[in-house]
Amino acid sequence: MQLLDGKKIASEIRKELKEKIDVLKSQSKSVPGLVAILVGENPASQIYVASKSKACEEIGMKTKVEKFPSTLSEKELISIIDKYNSDNEYHGILVQLPLPKHINENKIIESISPKKDVDGFHPMSVGNLVIGKETFVSCTPAGIQELLKRYYINTRGKHVVVVGRSNIVGKPIANLMLQKNDYANSIVTVCHSAASDISYYTRQADILIAAIGQPEMIKGDMVKEGVVVVDVGINRIEDKTSSKGYRIVGDVAFDEVSAKASFITPVPGGVGPMTIAMLLSNTFKAYKLYGE
Ligand code: NDP
């Protein structure tokens, strides 16, 4: 069994981007910029935004965090996004989800210019992904594919089984792996909570992608020997032996499944770091395509 070390690969990607940005700076050119918009006081969102912004700073990208109270109206948020849609210094706009209940997330996502949609959530980006056109692919699916690529995992004709059909992970990774491209071109099955026996599908997987949000749900007897496992899940479970009182586990029972897997992502240190690296990479791409 070999680990798919997302932490290591993400750090390589960040280094590569930093080198490119250093070149831009040495030529006195502008640099890529990302604005992150945070509405409300959700503690997890605050942590996510801070770590994304720190990652930008570390590679020399311009970054700004715009924080607003949860009383901000939908109309006000749209006008803030509009301002950044025409601001040449910011090539990527990220609106941290979830938003307060009175704000319609779909409306907000649609108000971001597709040219600055570095999260890849805009319907135009999603549509382009489905029809196989070059686009911004949302960061977690893009990170999974990049990880497979950097470990030279053969995906062509392989049976990829995705558990989960969310708009941010399950559906886009299924579409990505279906494309007639390198590190895709797979036979894809997507399953979800309506499946009466999920193991019927998971046992057939050459590559299993678990994006469920259920701690250690995929057990050793649910996979075949040699499977490649990508565990997207981030779940907190109680752990009295830890000083924090909890620990983070994935959707896959790591010890049991890794005994059968050829490759597997750890949690933490697998898909999570790749997601942030892809946000940086998408922002660099937005700069190259529309902002240089
Ligand atoms: P969602 O809750 O939006 O979707 C979960 C999916 O899993 C749904 O499609 C649901 O089915 C399916 N599901 C839930 N329970 C079962 C079950 N018992 N059997 C079969 N299918 C089931 O989650 P996300 O996609 O947003 O996230 C999934 C996990 O990945 C979470 O732990 C999240 O924290 C993590 N995550 C990690 C990221 C990273 O960077 N590493 C980024 C994003 C998410 P149905 O549609 O029928 O309800």
Residues whose N, C-alpha, C, O or C-beta is under 5 A from the ligand:
A	BS01	NDP	T140 V163 G164 R165 S166 V169 G170 C191 H192 S193 A194 A211 I212 G213 V232 G233 I234 N235 V271 G272 T275
